[in-house]
Amino acid sequence: MSDPVLTKPDRDSAAWLKVMKYLEGRLATLRSENDADLTPEKTAKLRGKIAEVKLLMKMNADVPVIEDENAKFRD
């Protein structure tokens, strides 16, 4: 499965900005909880949640544009 790609207008939408704000707060909360003295099982569960939030936040990153070197020869 490939990572979903959001366009710049998608990332600039009010709805996505709200989602990102929520994810940032959620990540801070999970990291704070992870700093507590927890059992290995609870720590692993929190780290899994942190990884999932970070994965969602990656959707906000710019996707590099890769130019096709052979395109200039096809015209």
C-alpha positions in Angstrom: 0.0 0.0 0.0 1.4 3.4 -0.9 1.2 6.4 1.3 -1.7 8.7 0.5 -0.7 12.0 -1.1 -2.4 15.3 -0.3 -2.1 18.2 -2.7 -1.2 21.7 -1.4 -4.8 22.8 -1.5 -5.8 19.7 0.5 -3.2 20.6 3.1 -4.3 24.2 3.2 -7.9 23.4 3.8 -9.5 24.3 7.1 -10.5 20.7 7.8 -7.0 19.4 7.3 -5.5 22.2 9.5 -7.9 21.1 12.3 -6.9 17.5 11.8 -3.2 18.4 12.1 -3.8 20.5 15.2 -5.5 17.5 16.8 -2.7 15.2 15.7 -0.1 17.5 17.2 -1.9 17.6 20.5 -2.5 13.9 20.5 1.2 13.3 19.8 2.2 15.6 22.7 -0.2 13.8 25.0 1.0 10.3 24.0 4.7 11.3 24.4 3.9 12.7 27.9 2.2 9.5 28.8 5.1 7.5 27.5 7.5 9.4 29.9 5.7 7.8 32.9 6.8 4.6 34.6 4.9 2.0 32.6 5.0 -1.7 32.1 6.7 -2.9 29.0 3.3 -3.9 27.5 1.8 -0.4 28.1 5.0 1.2 26.7 4.8 -0.9 23.6 1.1 0.0 23.1 1.8 3.7 23.5 4.7 3.6 21.1 2.4 1.9 18.5 -0.1 4.8 18.9 2.7 7.3 18.6 3.9 5.6 15.4 0.4 5.7 13.9 -0.1 9.4 14.7 3.3 10.2 13.1 2.3 8.2 10.0 -0.9 10.3 9.7 1.1 13.5 10.1 3.4 12.4 7.2 0.5 13.1 4.9 1.2 16.8 5.6 4.7 16.6 4.0 5.5 17.9 0.6 6.0 15.1 -1.9 9.1 15.7 -4.1 8.4 16.0 -7.8 10.5 13.5 -9.8 11.1 14.6 -13.3 11.2 12.0 -16.1 14.5 12.3 -17.8 13.2 10.5 -20.8 10.2 12.8 -21.3 12.3 15.4 -23.3 13.1 12.7 -25.9 9.4 11.7 -26.5 8.2 15.0 -27.8 
